[in-house]
Amino acid sequence: MPGTPPAPGTPSLLRVMNDRAALDLLLEHGPLSRTTIGRLTGLSKPTASQLLARLESAGLVVATGTAAGRPGPSAQLYALNPRAAHAGGLDVTPQGITAAVADVTGEVVGRYELPSRAGTPAVDQVTEALGGAVKAAGLHHDDLHRLVIATPGAFDPQTGRLRYAGHLPGWHSPTLLDELAAALPMPVGYENDVNLAAVAEQRLGAARGHQDFVLLWNEDGLGAALVLGGRLHRGWTGGAGEVGFLPVPGHPLVRQVTRANTGGYQELAGVQVLPRLAAELGIEAGPEQAAPDGPGGPQVAYGPQVAAAVALLERAAATPEGPYLRFLESYATALATGLASLVAVLDPEIVILSGAAVTAGGEPLRTLLESEIGELAPSRPRLVTGEVRERPVLRGALESALAATRDEVFDTSR
């Protein structure tokens, strides 16, 4: 029967397993020779040759040059065929949508920036942004195997409505997911933006090799991603990690948080408090950052609050002394007040600091925050700055879409 997986222990199952092992090696290492693939998989040279011929015939690998200084057929190098599959990712923020398309190797081949337009339906903005990225890649919508859309908050798995993201206008219709499914020709996944930043760090950055970690994010809002046993913990309604709503000591309680779309931790340590902290110390706010125009149209810049916070933090990190040092110390204490609760409950191996309003503080802020956690929490996890610095949410969306795409196209039993 077509699509029926091979029976366990049969030669066909072993071929499928060997095919996937070889494809994963090419994904990890880049071009490899037949001899190297045989050595890394434990296959004989004839079996490795048959495997590569099979994958080449299926359009999954291509011959690409020869190893330097090595004559003969054994010097032939093979690589993943980048055009074997493509996937897309969208990063949706209050400022607009960033869309990107990547080939099966993970290389971004098309990108487009769409500033937010009040009154334009969310579905129209999604299709326009994705269409721009697909066009930039020289592809068509039908060439995409999968799309993952990152948003603040989370779509409730019971109701399908977006929750915890009142600052994202136009995305709260109860029929939005059905409308997107009707407008887009490929399977679509939806995920919280901070969760996808954690996916990017898990696959490409500071969380590689770690099974239990927390990613603390501060940009348009405060949030956290919780990875336990190597898996994202999303919670019953998708709201796990919405730490901006945490009541925190030292700050008045915020009631009716879903209506206010804020909570104690956001009011204590969110980007909006940094200009006030600076003013109390006699530090003038710096100029807001603006992103230059690019080939995909005007770049989606930070919002004004984030831009002001980034400018202040970069100046303080460059000269961590006097009032700038006291500014960083106050901010570190505010961040640690909420983070200590997460550390006490979850006891993570590491905490990754991500988002522009944290990473702009650099090593001085990281050191101060780690010291504060050491005094406020019973365990002392290692604090590290995220390594995926360019659009970590978008990169996580692409990595999530590519993982599912590779599982599909690398399955040679089909």
C-alpha positions in Angstrom: 0.0 0.0 0.0 1.5 3.4 -0.9 2.8 5.3 2.1 2.8 2.2 4.3 6.1 2.2 6.4 8.3 -0.8 6.0 8.0 -3.5 8.6 10.5 -3.4 11.5 13.7 -5.3 10.9 13.3 -5.6 7.1 15.9 -4.6 4.6 13.7 -1.8 3.4 13.5 -0.3 6.9 17.3 -0.5 7.2 17.6 1.3 3.9 15.3 4.1 5.1 17.3 4.4 8.3 20.6 4.5 6.5 19.2 7.1 4.0 18.1 9.4 6.9 21.4 9.0 8.7 23.3 10.0 5.6 21.0 13.0 4.9 21.5 14.1 8.5 25.2 13.9 8.2 25.2 16.0 5.0 23.0 18.5 6.8 25.4 18.7 9.8 28.7 18.6 8.0 28.1 19.9 4.4 29.5 18.1 1.4 31.0 14.7 2.1 32.7 11.9 0.0 31.3 8.4 -0.4 34.2 7.2 1.7 33.5 9.6 4.6 29.8 8.8 4.6 30.6 5.1 4.7 33.0 5.6 7.6 30.5 7.8 9.6 27.6 5.5 9.1 29.5 2.2 9.3 28.4 1.2 5.8 30.6 -0.6 3.3 31.7 1.3 0.2 29.4 -0.6 -2.1 26.4 0.1 0.2 27.3 3.7 0.6 27.6 4.0 -3.2 24.1 2.5 -3.6 22.7 4.8 -1.0 24.1 7.9 -2.7 22.8 6.8 -6.1 19.4 6.2 -4.6 19.3 9.7 -2.9 20.7 11.4 -6.0 18.0 9.7 -8.1 15.3 10.9 -5.6 16.6 14.5 -6.0 17.8 14.7 -2.4 21.5 14.9 -2.9 23.7 16.3 -5.7 27.3 15.7 -6.7 29.3 18.9 -6.0 32.9 19.0 -6.9 35.8 16.8 -5.7 37.9 16.8 -2.6 41.1 18.8 -3.1 44.2 16.7 -3.9 42.3 13.4 -4.2 41.9 11.8 -7.7 39.4 9.2 -8.7 35.7 8.5 -8.0 36.3 8.3 -4.3 37.1 12.1 -4.3 33.6 12.9 -5.5 31.7 15.0 -2.9 28.0 14.9 -2.3 25.7 17.5 -0.7 22.1 18.0 0.1 20.1 19.4 -2.9 19.1 22.8 -1.5 16.1 22.9 -3.9 14.7 19.6 -2.6 12.3 21.5 -0.3 11.6 25.0 1.1 9.9 26.3 4.2 8.8 29.6 5.5 8.6 31.6 8.7 6.8 34.7 9.8 7.6 36.9 12.8 4.6 39.0 13.7 5.0 42.1 15.9 3.0 45.2 16.6 5.4 47.0 14.2 4.8 44.6 11.3 5.7 41.2 9.8 9.0 39.9 8.8 8.8 36.9 6.4 11.6 34.6 5.3 12.0 31.5 3.1 14.8 28.9 3.6 15.9 26.0 1.6 16.2 22.5 3.1 19.8 23.2 4.2 18.6 26.1 6.3 19.9 28.9 4.1 17.6 31.9 3.9 16.9 32.5 0.2 14.2 35.2 0.4 13.1 37.8 2.9 10.5 40.6 3.1 9.6 43.2 5.7 6.0 44.6 5.9 5.3 47.4 8.3 2.0 47.2 10.1 -0.9 48.9 8.4 -3.9 49.8 10.6 -7.2 48.6 9.3 -5.7 46.0 6.9 -6.9 42.5 7.8 -4.3 40.2 9.3 -4.8 37.6 6.6 -4.0 40.2 3.9 -0.9 41.3 5.7 0.3 37.7 6.1 -0.3 36.8 2.5 1.5 40.0 1.3 4.5 39.5 3.6 4.8 35.8 2.6 4.3 36.6 -1.0 7.2 39.2 -0.9 9.5 36.6 0.6 8.5 33.9 -1.8 9.1 36.3 -4.8 12.4 37.3 -3.4 13.4 33.6 -3.3 12.4 33.2 -6.9 9.7 30.7 -5.9 5.9 30.2 -5.9 3.7 29.6 -2.9 3.2 26.0 -3.9 7.0 25.5 -3.5 6.7 25.9 0.3 6.2 22.6 2.2 5.4 24.3 5.5 5.0 27.7 7.2 5.3 28.6 10.9 3.9 31.9 12.1 5.3 33.4 15.3 3.1 35.8 17.4 3.2 37.2 20.8 0.9 35.3 23.2 -0.6 32.0 22.0 -3.5 30.6 20.2 -5.7 28.7 22.7 -5.8 25.1 21.6 -9.4 24.8 22.9 -10.9 28.0 21.3 -8.4 28.9 18.5 -8.3 32.5 19.7 -5.1 34.4 20.3 -4.6 35.1 24.0 -2.1 37.1 26.1 -1.4 39.6 23.2 -3.8 42.5 23.4 -1.1 44.7 21.9 -1.4 42.9 18.5 -4.5 44.5 16.9 -6.4 42.6 14.3 -5.3 39.1 15.4 -8.1 38.3 17.8 -10.9 37.1 15.5 -12.3 33.7 16.4 -12.2 32.8 12.7 -8.7 33.9 12.0 -7.1 30.5 11.9 -9.7 29.2 9.5 -9.2 32.3 7.3 -5.5 31.8 7.2 -5.9 28.1 6.4 -8.1 29.0 3.5 -5.7 31.7 2.2 -2.5 29.7 2.4 -1.8 26.6 0.3 0.7 24.9 2.6 0.4 23.4 6.2 0.7 26.2 8.7 1.9 26.0 12.3 1.5 28.7 15.0 3.8 29.3 18.0 4.6 31.8 20.6 7.4 34.1 19.6 9.6 33.6 22.7 9.2 29.8 22.4 10.6 30.1 18.9 13.5 32.1 20.1 14.2 29.2 22.4 13.9 26.8 19.5 16.6 28.8 17.6 18.9 28.7 20.6 18.3 24.9 21.1 19.1 24.1 17.5 21.7 26.7 16.7 22.8 28.6 19.7 23.5 28.7 23.4 21.1 25.8 24.4 22.7 23.1 22.2 23.2 20.1 24.4 21.0 21.3 27.2 17.7 19.6 28.2 16.4 21.9 30.9 16.7 25.7 30.4 14.8 28.9 30.6 15.0 31.7 28.0 14.2 35.1 29.4 13.1 37.6 26.7 12.6 41.3 27.0 11.7 43.4 23.9 8.1 44.6 23.2 7.2 42.6 26.3 8.7 40.4 29.0 8.3 36.7 28.4 10.0 33.4 29.0 10.3 30.0 27.3 10.4 26.9 29.4 12.2 23.8 28.0 12.0 20.7 30.2 13.5 17.4 29.2 14.3 18.9 25.8 10.7 19.8 25.0 8.9 23.1 25.1 6.4 23.4 28.0 3.4 25.3 26.6 0.8 24.8 29.4 -2.9 24.0 29.1 -3.9 27.2 27.2 -0.5 27.9 25.7 0.3 30.5 28.3 3.2 29.0 30.0 6.0 31.5 30.2 3.8 34.6 30.1 5.9 35.9 33.0 5.0 39.6 32.4 1.8 38.9 34.3 3.7 37.6 37.4 2.9 39.4 40.7 6.3 40.4 42.1 7.4 41.8 45.5 8.2 45.4 45.6 5.6 46.4 43.1 1.8 47.1 43.5 -0.4 44.3 42.4 -1.9 44.6 38.9 -5.5 43.3 38.9 -7.6 42.4 35.9 -4.4 41.6 34.0 -6.0 40.2 30.9 -7.9 43.5 30.4 -4.8 45.6 31.2 -2.5 43.2 29.2 0.2 43.8 31.8 1.2 42.5 35.2 3.6 43.3 38.0 6.8 41.9 36.5 6.1 43.8 33.2 5.6 47.0 35.2 8.7 46.4 37.2 11.2 45.4 34.5 9.6 46.0 31.1 11.3 48.3 28.6 8.9 51.1 29.5 10.6 51.6 32.9 14.1 52.1 31.6 13.8 55.8 30.6 12.4 56.5 34.1 15.2 54.6 35.8 17.7 56.6 33.7 16.0 59.9 34.4 16.1 59.3 38.2 19.9 59.0 37.9 20.3 62.1 35.7 20.9 60.1 32.5 19.4 61.6 29.4 17.6 59.2 27.0 19.5 58.5 23.8 18.2 58.8 20.2 15.8 56.1 19.0 17.1 53.5 16.6 15.9 53.3 13.1 16.4 50.5 10.7 17.5 51.3 7.1 15.5 50.4 4.1 16.3 47.0 2.5 15.5 45.1 -0.7 12.3 43.9 0.8 11.0 47.3 1.4 11.2 49.5 4.6 12.7 47.5 7.4 10.5 46.9 10.5 12.2 49.0 13.2 11.9 48.6 16.9 9.0 50.4 18.6 9.9 53.7 20.2 10.0 52.2 23.8 12.4 49.4 22.7 14.5 51.7 20.6 14.9 54.1 23.6 15.7 51.1 25.9 18.3 49.7 23.5 20.1 53.1 23.2 20.3 53.5 27.0 21.5 50.0 27.6 24.2 50.2 24.9 25.5 53.4 26.3 25.5 52.0 29.8 27.2 48.7 28.8 29.9 50.8 27.0 30.7 52.8 30.1 29.5 50.7 33.2 30.5 53.2 35.9 29.0 56.1 37.8 25.3 56.6 37.1 25.4 54.1 34.2 26.6 51.4 36.6 23.8 52.3 39.0 21.3 52.2 36.1 22.4 48.7 35.2 22.3 47.6 38.8 18.7 48.8 39.2 17.7 47.1 36.0 19.4 43.8 37.0 17.6 43.8 40.3 14.3 44.4 38.6 14.9 41.5 36.2 16.2 39.2 38.9 13.1 39.8 41.0 10.8 37.9 38.6 13.5 35.5 37.2 14.3 34.3 40.7 10.7 32.8 40.9 11.3 30.9 37.7 14.6 29.6 38.9 13.1 28.5 42.3 10.3 26.6 40.6 12.1 25.1 37.6 15.7 24.7 38.7 17.0 25.0 35.1 20.6 24.1 34.1 21.0 27.4 32.3 19.1 30.7 31.7 19.5 32.3 28.3 19.1 36.1 28.1 17.5 37.2 24.8 15.6 40.0 23.3 17.0 43.5 22.4 16.2 45.0 25.8 18.4 42.4 27.5 21.2 41.7 25.1 21.9 45.4 24.6 23.2 45.4 28.2 26.0 43.1 27.2 28.3 41.4 29.6 28.0 44.1 32.4 24.2 43.5 32.7 24.6 39.7 32.5 27.2 39.7 35.3 25.1 41.8 37.5 22.0 39.8 36.9 23.8 36.5 37.6 25.0 38.0 40.9 21.5 39.0 41.8 20.1 35.6 41.0 22.8 34.1 43.2 21.4 36.0 46.2 17.7 35.7 45.4 17.3 32.1 44.2 18.2 28.8 46.0 20.0 27.4 43.0 22.5 29.2 40.8 22.0 28.4 37.1 24.5 29.7 34.6 23.3 32.8 32.8 24.3 33.1 29.2 23.5 35.6 26.5 21.7 34.2 23.5 23.9 33.4 20.5 21.3 33.8 17.8 21.3 37.5 17.6 19.8 38.3 14.2 16.0 37.8 14.3 16.0 34.9 16.8 12.2 34.6 16.6 12.2 34.4 12.8 15.1 31.9 12.9 13.2 29.8 15.3 10.1 29.8 13.1 12.2 28.7 10.1 13.9 26.0 12.2 10.5 24.7 13.4 9.1 24.6 9.8 12.3 23.0 8.5 12.3 20.2 11.1 8.8 19.1 10.0 9.7 19.6 6.3 12.9 17.4 6.6 11.0 14.7 8.4 8.6 14.6 5.4 11.0 14.8 2.5 13.8 12.8 4.0 11.5 9.8 4.5 12.5 7.6 1.5 9.9 5.0 2.4 7.2 7.1 0.7 
